[in-house]
Amino acid sequence: ISSKYISGVFHKNMGMTLREYIITQRVECAKKLLSEGKNVSEACELSGFGDYSNFIRTFTLITGISPGKYARRQANGE
């Protein structure tokens, strides 16, 4: 089985590419970590992002809010 075939089957069944799925899961992990009180740098590293600025950009793009604002809102119970 080729990687192209697997990617096609994944996309057909999940409605997104494997890369999009992995990034979405990393952002969900980061949200959980931020909700638990981890700081933005820790959430970046522990959720598997290798680059801090890419993490900020990706998190903001997917959630519509920066990780710092997300963490503050979670801390305030919003």
Beta strands, then each sheet from edge to edge (+ up, - down):
end
